[in-house]
Amino acid sequence: MDNKVINSKETDEKSIPHVKIRSITILGMACNIFLSILKVLSGLILSSVALVADGIHSLSDLLTDIAVLVSSKAARRPPDENHQYGHGRYETFGSQLIGFTLLIIGAGICWSAAGSLIAQEKYFPGPVVVIVAVISLVLKEILFHLTRKVAIVTRSTSLYANAWHHRSDAFSSLTVIIGGLAGMAGFGYGDQMAGIVVGVMVMVIAVKLIFEGFKEMSEHAIDKTMVHRIQNVFEDHKEVYHWHNLRTRKIGAEIFLDVHIHVDPELTVRVSHELTEELEEKIRNSLQYPVNVLIHVEPCTRSELQQAIEDYETRE
């Protein structure tokens, strides 16, 4: 009984990011449901094709919200016998799914707008359409900043992708606003022209997300800034005489790295172990990221030891 109470009060550190991701995503889902109903019904009543399309765009956000919830939960499952490096790749799959969804939506916006221009269709939506679109733009822009902030804190690639999906919906609403204002001014092609511009912007964002996902899937190393921080940890430690074979990769929100270090051959196993733990802690503090570190300790030869001591004294 006591163990159950204790366990219920314990907080798993890996579950904290998922709680934040789930909370902001559920908020986004509620907002998307509200905006979808508002825009589709308003568009049907006011005969605004653009507003109906914008409502369908908001409805598509629900699919990516679900993708974020599923992928983030799956990615934070602990390692098991079949996934000994964890399940971080699910996070990448989620961001890829969102990227491809955005690409299709952007292409669809361009295709629809271009077809309407070719057919010389004219739209003259009234002021109510503009008001609904403004509400959508403001809500979606707020959601973008809130979601992006949580994505950066939790290092969630799928949530970061979803943040940009919120902004793409804001761009879509901006299209409706521009088209509505142009229609009120007597120009019936404003909505289509703005739609093409926004569609291209959405596709550019989608391509960027897909490219970043492919980099991660191909075991791409982490960026050079973080690599330099890791290198500085070894360079600044007086008991590390040489290091080599530093390798890094990113799986979901976690960084994996392994490295070989040369130390004094007279160090005991206990001291060597304490040294690696110290280095691991310094690496984590320097990156501010979840890091899985593997350090291979090698004995330094006498000549290398003397040279390393001289080099360190020179730096001092």
N, C-alpha and C positions, 0 to 999 in steps of 0.2 A: 504493500500500500504506500509506504513512504517512498519507495523507489519510483512509483508511478507519479507521485506528486512532484518529486524532484525533477523527473524527466519532463514533466509537463511545463515546468518553469524554465528549463534550459532552452536557450536560444541557439539554434544552429546558425553559425555565421554565414554559411552558404545559402540559407533560406532567406536572409534579410534582403539581398538584392531582388529575389523573386517576388517578395511581398511588395516592394516598391514598384516593380515592373507591373505586377498584377493590379495594383491600386490605380496607377495612372492609365493603364490600358482599359480597365473597367470604366473609368471616367470618360475615356475617349469613346468607348462603345455606346455609353448612354447619350453622349453628345451626337454621335453619328445617327443613332436611331431617331432622336428628336429632329435633327436637320433633314434627314431623309424624308420623314413624313411631312415636315413643313414645306420643303422645296417641291416634292412631287405633287402634293395636293395643290399648292399654290400655282405650280406650273400648269396643271390640268385645268384648274378653274380659270386662269388668266390666259390660257392657250400659249404658253411660253415653252417652246421646245428646248431652249437653252437651260431654263430652270429645271425642267424635268430631267435633262441629261445631267445637270449638276447634282440633282437628288440621287440619281443612280450612281454617280461617282461617290457620293457620301455613303451609299449603301455598300459599295465595294470595299470601303474602309473597314467595314465589319469583318470581312474575310481576313484582312491583314491583322486586325486586332486579335482574332482567334488564332492566327498563325503565331503571333508574338506570345500569347499566353501558353500555347502548347509547346513551342520551341524553347522558351525560357525555362519552363518547368522541366522539360526533358533534359536540357543542357546541364541543369544543376543537380541531376541525380548523381549519387556517389559512384566512383569506379566499381566495376564488377569484374567477374572472371572473363567476360567477353569484351569488355571495354575498359581495359586497365589504365588508360589515360583519361578516363572520364567520358562524358557525353557532350563535350563542348561543341562538336560539329553540328549538333542540332540547331544551335544558335546561328551558325553560318547558313544552314539550309533555310531557316526562317527569313533571314535577310535576303537571300537569293530569291525566295518566293515573292517577297514584297517587291524586290527590284524588277522581276519579270512582270508582275502585276502592273506596276507603274508604267513599264514600257508599253504594255498592251493598251492601257488607258490613254497614255499620251498619244499613241498612234491612232487610237480610235477618235480622240478629240480632233486631231488634224484631219483625218479622213472625213469625218462628219462635216467639219467646217469647210473644207475644200469642196466637198460635194455640193454643199448648200450654195457656195459662191458660184460654182460652175452652173448650177441650175438657176442662178440669179434670183434666189429666194430672198425676200425681205422680211425682217422682223421689226415690229415696233412695240416692244413690251412697255407697259405702263410703269408708273413710279413705285407701285407695290412690289413689283419684281425686284427693283433696285434695292428697296428696303430689306427684303428677305435675303438678298445676296450679301448686303452689308452685314447683317446679323451673322450670316454664315462665315464671312471672311474674318470678322473679329473673333468669333469663337474658335475658329480653326487656327488662327494665328496664335492665340493664347495657348491652345493645345499643343501647337508645334513647339513653343518655347518651354512649356512645362515638361513635355515628353522628352525633348532633347536634353534638358537638364538632368532628368533621371537617367537617361541613357548614358550620359557621360559619367555620372557617379557610379552606375552599376556596370559600366563597360559592356553594355548589351548592344551587339551589332544589329540584331533584329529590331530592337526598340528604337535605335537610332534611325534605321530605315523607315520605321513606321512614323517617326516624327516628320520625316520628309514627305511621307504620304499625306499627313495632315496639311503640310504646306502646299502640296500639289492641289488639294481640295480648296485651299484658300485661293490659289491661282485660278482655279476653275470658277470660283465665285467672283473673282475679279473680272473674269471674262464676261460674266453675266452683267456685272455693274457697268462695264464699259459699253457692252452692247445695248444695255437698257438706256444709258445716257445718250448714246448715239442715236438710238431709235426715237427718243424723246426730242432730239434735235432735228429729226427728219431724215437721218441717214440709216438705211435699212441693212447695211452690210457690216456694221461695226462689230456685232457679236461674232460673226464668222472670222473676221480678220484677227480679232483678239484671241479667238479660240486657237487659231493656228500657232500664234506666238506662244501661248501658254502650253499647248501640246508639245511643242519642241522643247520648252524648258523642262517639262515633266520627263520627257524621254532622256534628256541630258542627265538629270538626277538619277534616273533608273540605270543608265549605263554606268554611271559612277559607282552605284551600289553593287551592281553585278560584277564590275571589275574588281572591287575590293574583296568581294566574296570569293572570286576565282583565285585571287592572290593568296587568301588564307587557305583555300582548299589545296593549293599547290605547295603547301609547306613553306610559304614565303617568310623570310626572316623579319623580325620586328624592325621598326624604323631606326635610322642611324643615331638619332638623338638618344634613344634609350640604350642602344648598344654602347655608346660612349659613356653613359652613366655606369653601366656594368663594368666596363674596362677601367674606369677610374677607381672603382672599389678595389680591384686587384692591384692597380698601380700604387695606390696610396697605403696599402697594407704592408708593413715592414717584414712580416713573416712569409709573405708570398714573394718568392724570388723570381720566378718566371711563371708564365701561364700561356696556354695555347689551346687550339681546337675549341674555341668558343663557338657554340652553335645555338641558335634561337629559332623559335617558331611560336605561333599564336594559335590556340585552339579555343574558339569562342571568346570568353572573357578572361581566359587564363594564358599566361606566358610560360612556355617550357624552355629551359636552357640547360646545357651541359657544358662543362669546361674541365680542362686538366690544369692542375697547378703544381709547381715544384716548391718543395719546402725543405727545411733542414732535415737531413736524413736521421739525425739523432732524436727527432721528436717522437714521443710515444704515441701509441694508437689513440689513447684518451685525449691527449693534447691536440692531435691532428683532427680528431672528431670535433672537439670544441672550436677549433679554428674554422672548420667548414660551417658549423652552425652560426658562428659570428658573421662569416661572409654572406651566408644566405639571408640573415636578418638585415644586413646592410644593403644588399641588393633589393630586397623587398621595400625597404624604406626609401631607397633612391628612385624606385619606379612607381611606387604607390599603386601597384597592380597585384592581383593574385599571381604569384610566381611559384612554379615548381622547379626547384634547382637540384641538379645532380653534379657534384664536384668530385672529380677523380684526383686523389692525392698521389704524387710521385716524388721520390727522393731526389734531391738536387745533388749533383756531383760537387766535389770540393772546389774544382776550378770555377764551376758555375756559381757556387755559393760565394766565393771570394769576389767574383765579378759583380754579382747582384748586390753585395754589401757596398762595394765601391760606387755602383750606380745610385743606390739609395742615398748614400752620404753626399753624393754630388747634387742630387735633387734637393736635399735638405739645405 
